Amino acid sequence: MVNRYPTIKTALIVGLGSIGIRHSEILREISSDTKIVALRHKDSQVDASINTDCVVTNIEDALNYKPDFAIISNPSSFHIETAIPLAKEGIHLLIEKPISSSLKDVEKLIAITKKNNCKLMVGYNLRFLDSLKFFREEIVHRSVGKILSVRAEVGQHLESWRPNSKYTEGVSSQKKLGGGVLLELSHEFDYLSWIFGSMNWVFGYLTKQSDLDIDVEDIAHCILGFKDRDTNNEIVANVSLDFFRQDPVRQCTVVGESGTLRWNGINNSVELYSKDHQKWQLIFKEQIDQNFSYKQELKHFLECIVNDCSPLISGECAMNTLIAIDGVRKSATERAAILLDYNTMD
């Protein structure tokens, strides 16, 4: 196999939960010559030797290996404190979504990466699905005319997310680790902003509805306001996120003047119900494995390093998503719509 990334000698993977292990397997596949250093908590029971070359338990030892880039896949509440010392050493960063569990020091991290010419990308991997890219292009090119309504929903029972581990011990179920539907299912905020532009205002309702043994919200109902890039009209999206439905779903429906587009993120398809045909038509379908979007994401990030290009999902994009989520939390407390300010943070 020809190594497409000859200048990338060493990678650091921080955190060896399910997503960290997935990243290590994919990196081994697409860049077999890259040395993989794992940074994990000393009490972890994971056998890190399977897909890594060596294991360390602190940042100082990790830096001794002089990694070219790092994948930050520990709990989101630790992302920033982990990433900052790496960025100070000029190490490129791919941070799992969300960029952090709070806005604290996110701007500081972004400033450090810019100062040290580090690539910073956040892992909203759904953007690398061809079905979502096709869906976005159809909307951008107005295949259903003026946009009148947007509805997005995602849900899956938390016990079925990671069948080989206890859901009560995972990140999703614990506030201290950055759990809850808003942060764990923040892909919807990211891809809607990618399609429609920055949100202007948000309104939200959060609660714990089920009997799941968690200390975070398990459902969020959100209304997001966008300003159409082309017409300056307002576009309103209704977004529902949950941890308890038995039938896994991830889909987005866009209603336009001349028809309706529906993206299904579970089976990677796009359907069209047009004014002319008056029935649903399958206009895009792709069979892919579960690693496809993660593989495309990592390839993109490595190519950005090698070719000195800007990553698709920047630190600023991810920070804006966090600002919107913060606004939803504030709205749920105040029972009022919240105007978003992307220039100042609390």
C-alpha positions in Angstrom: 0.0 0.0 0.0 1.3 3.5 -0.9 1.4 5.8 2.0 -0.6 8.9 1.0 0.6 10.8 4.1 4.4 10.3 4.2 5.1 13.4 6.2 2.7 12.3 9.0 4.9 10.0 11.1 3.1 9.8 14.5 -0.4 10.2 15.7 -1.8 10.6 19.2 -5.2 9.3 20.2 -6.6 10.6 23.4 -9.2 8.4 25.0 -9.9 4.8 24.1 -13.7 4.5 24.4 -15.6 3.2 21.5 -14.9 6.2 19.3 -11.2 6.3 20.1 -10.9 2.6 19.2 -12.8 3.3 16.0 -10.4 6.1 15.0 -7.3 3.9 15.8 -8.7 1.1 13.5 -9.4 3.5 10.7 -6.1 5.2 11.0 -4.3 1.9 10.9 -6.2 1.1 7.7 -5.6 4.3 5.8 -2.1 5.1 7.0 -0.5 1.9 8.0 3.0 3.5 8.4 1.8 6.0 11.0 2.9 5.3 14.6 -0.1 5.4 16.9 0.4 6.6 20.5 -2.6 6.2 22.8 -3.2 8.4 25.8 -5.6 6.8 28.2 -6.6 7.0 31.8 -4.4 4.7 33.9 -7.4 2.8 35.3 -8.8 2.0 31.8 -9.3 -1.7 31.2 -9.0 -1.4 27.4 -6.4 -3.5 25.7 -4.7 -0.6 23.9 -2.1 -2.8 22.3 -4.5 -4.1 19.7 -4.5 -1.0 17.4 -1.8 1.2 18.9 2.0 1.1 19.1 2.4 2.4 22.6 0.4 3.7 25.5 1.0 6.6 27.9 -1.0 8.0 30.8 -0.2 11.7 30.8 0.3 14.5 28.3 4.0 15.0 29.1 4.8 11.5 28.0 2.7 11.8 24.9 4.5 14.9 23.9 7.8 13.1 24.1 6.7 11.1 21.0 6.4 14.4 19.0 3.0 13.6 17.4 2.2 15.3 14.2 -1.5 15.3 15.0 -3.9 14.3 17.8 -7.4 12.9 17.8 -9.1 14.1 21.0 -11.8 11.5 21.8 -12.0 11.6 25.6 -15.2 13.0 27.2 -16.1 16.5 25.9 -15.8 18.0 29.4 -12.0 17.3 29.1 -11.5 18.3 25.4 -10.2 21.9 26.0 -7.8 21.1 28.9 -6.4 18.3 26.8 -6.2 20.2 23.5 -4.6 23.4 24.7 -1.2 22.0 25.7 -1.1 20.0 22.5 -1.9 23.2 20.4 0.8 25.1 22.2 3.3 22.5 20.8 2.0 23.1 17.3 0.1 19.7 17.0 -2.8 19.5 14.6 -6.1 18.6 16.3 -9.1 16.6 15.3 -11.5 16.9 18.2 -14.5 14.7 18.5 -17.9 16.5 18.6 -18.8 18.6 20.5 -15.7 20.8 20.7 -16.4 21.0 24.5 -19.2 20.7 27.0 -19.1 24.5 27.7 -17.8 27.6 26.0 -15.1 28.1 28.6 -11.7 28.6 26.9 -13.0 27.5 23.5 -12.0 30.9 22.0 -8.6 30.6 23.7 -8.0 27.2 22.1 -8.9 28.6 18.6 -6.6 31.5 19.1 -3.7 29.2 20.1 -4.2 27.0 17.0 -4.2 30.0 14.7 -1.1 31.5 16.4 0.8 28.2 16.0 -0.6 27.3 12.6 -2.3 24.2 13.8 -5.2 22.7 11.8 -8.3 22.4 14.1 -11.2 20.3 13.0 -14.2 19.1 14.9 -15.7 15.6 14.2 -19.2 16.3 12.9 -18.8 13.3 10.6 -22.3 13.4 9.1 -21.1 16.1 6.7 -19.1 13.4 5.0 -22.1 11.3 4.1 -22.8 11.5 0.3 -26.5 11.4 1.0 -26.4 14.5 3.2 -24.2 16.3 0.7 -26.7 15.4 -2.0 -29.6 16.6 0.2 -27.8 19.9 0.8 -27.1 20.5 -2.9 -30.7 19.9 -3.7 -31.7 22.5 -1.1 -29.1 25.0 -2.2 -30.1 24.7 -5.8 -33.8 25.1 -4.9 -35.0 21.8 -6.3 -38.2 22.3 -4.3 -38.4 26.0 -4.6 -38.7 28.5 -1.7 -38.2 26.7 1.7 -41.3 26.9 3.8 -40.6 24.5 6.7 -37.8 22.3 8.1 -38.2 19.4 10.5 -35.3 17.3 11.9 -35.4 14.4 14.3 -33.0 11.9 15.8 -33.5 9.3 18.4 -32.4 5.9 19.6 -32.7 4.1 22.9 -29.6 4.7 25.0 -29.2 1.1 26.0 -28.8 0.1 22.3 -26.1 2.7 21.5 -23.2 0.7 22.7 -24.4 -2.9 23.4 -21.1 -4.0 24.8 -21.0 -1.5 27.7 -23.4 -0.3 30.4 -25.2 2.9 29.3 -25.0 4.2 32.9 -21.2 4.3 32.7 -21.0 6.1 29.4 -20.5 9.7 28.5 -24.0 10.2 27.2 -25.7 9.6 30.6 -23.4 11.8 32.8 -23.6 15.5 33.1 -20.0 15.7 34.4 -18.7 14.1 31.2 -20.7 16.3 28.8 -23.7 14.0 28.4 -27.3 14.7 27.5 -29.1 14.9 24.1 -28.1 18.5 23.3 -24.4 17.8 23.3 -24.4 14.1 22.3 -26.8 14.7 19.4 -25.5 18.1 18.3 -24.9 16.8 14.8 -28.4 18.2 13.9 -27.3 21.8 14.9 -24.1 21.4 12.9 -25.6 20.1 9.6 -28.6 22.5 9.7 -26.2 25.4 10.0 -24.1 23.9 7.2 -27.2 23.9 5.0 -29.0 27.1 6.0 -26.3 29.3 7.6 -25.9 30.6 11.2 -28.9 30.5 13.5 -30.3 33.9 14.5 -32.4 32.7 17.5 -33.4 29.5 19.3 -36.2 28.3 21.5 -36.0 25.1 23.5 -37.7 22.8 26.0 -35.6 20.2 27.8 -36.6 17.5 30.2 -35.9 14.0 31.4 -38.9 12.0 30.3 -37.9 8.3 30.6 -36.9 6.1 33.4 -33.3 5.9 32.2 -30.8 6.0 35.0 -29.1 9.3 33.9 -28.6 12.8 35.3 -29.1 14.7 32.0 -31.9 15.6 29.7 -33.1 12.7 27.5 -35.3 14.8 25.2 -35.0 18.2 23.6 -37.6 20.1 21.5 -35.9 23.0 19.7 -37.1 25.7 17.3 -34.2 27.3 15.4 -34.5 30.5 13.3 -32.3 31.0 10.2 -32.2 33.8 7.7 -32.2 32.5 4.1 -28.9 33.3 2.4 -30.5 34.1 -0.9 -34.0 35.6 -0.2 -33.4 37.0 3.3 -36.6 35.3 4.3 -36.7 33.5 7.7 -36.4 29.7 7.8 -37.6 28.0 10.9 -36.5 24.4 11.8 -38.3 22.2 14.3 -35.7 19.8 15.9 -36.4 16.9 18.2 -33.7 14.9 19.9 -34.2 11.9 22.3 -32.4 9.0 24.0 -35.4 6.6 24.4 -37.2 5.7 21.2 -36.9 2.0 20.3 -37.0 2.6 16.6 -33.7 4.4 15.6 -34.3 7.5 13.5 -32.3 10.3 12.0 -34.0 12.3 9.3 -34.6 15.8 8.0 -37.6 16.9 6.0 -37.6 20.1 4.1 -40.9 21.4 2.7 -40.7 23.7 -0.3 -43.2 25.5 -2.5 -42.9 22.8 -5.2 -42.3 19.7 -3.2 -40.7 18.0 -0.2 -37.2 16.6 0.3 -36.5 13.9 3.0 -33.1 12.8 4.1 -32.8 9.5 5.9 -29.5 9.3 7.8 -30.1 5.6 8.9 -30.3 4.2 5.4 -28.4 7.0 3.6 -31.2 7.9 1.2 -32.9 11.0 -0.1 -36.6 11.1 -1.3 -38.5 13.7 -3.2 -42.3 14.3 -3.2 -42.9 16.7 -6.1 -45.8 18.8 -7.1 -45.8 17.1 -10.5 -45.5 13.4 -9.4 -47.6 13.5 -6.2 -45.7 10.5 -4.8 -42.4 9.8 -3.0 -39.5 9.1 -5.4 -36.1 7.7 -4.3 -33.6 10.1 -5.8 -30.4 9.0 -3.9 -29.4 5.8 -2.1 -26.0 4.5 -1.1 -25.0 1.3 0.7 -22.1 2.1 3.1 -20.5 0.6 6.2 -20.6 2.2 9.6 -17.0 3.5 9.3 -17.5 5.3 6.0 -18.1 8.8 7.2 -15.4 8.5 9.9 -13.0 7.3 7.3 -13.8 10.2 4.9 -13.5 12.6 7.8 -10.0 11.4 8.8 -8.8 11.4 5.2 -10.0 15.0 4.8 -8.2 16.0 7.9 -4.9 14.4 7.0 -5.1 15.9 3.5 -5.7 19.3 5.1 -2.5 18.8 7.1 -0.4 17.6 4.1 -1.8 20.2 1.6 -2.1 23.1 4.1 -5.9 23.5 3.5 -8.7 24.6 5.8 -10.8 21.8 7.3 -14.5 21.6 6.5 -15.6 21.9 10.1 -13.5 24.6 11.8 -13.2 25.5 15.4 -15.4 28.6 14.8 -18.1 26.4 13.3 -18.1 24.1 16.3 -18.0 27.1 18.7 -21.1 28.5 17.0 -22.9 25.2 17.5 -22.0 25.4 21.1 -23.3 29.0 21.3 -26.6 27.8 19.9 -26.8 24.9 22.3 -26.1 27.3 25.2 -28.9 29.4 23.9 -31.3 26.5 23.9 -30.4 25.8 27.5 -31.0 29.4 28.4 -34.3 29.4 26.5 -35.5 26.3 28.4 -34.8 28.0 31.7 -36.3 31.4 30.8 -39.2 30.0 28.6 -38.4 32.6 26.0 -36.7 32.8 22.6 -33.0 33.7 22.8 -31.2 35.8 20.2 -27.8 34.4 19.5 -24.7 36.6 19.7 -21.7 35.0 18.0 -19.3 37.8 19.0 -19.4 37.6 22.8 -19.5 34.7 25.1 -20.2 34.5 28.8 
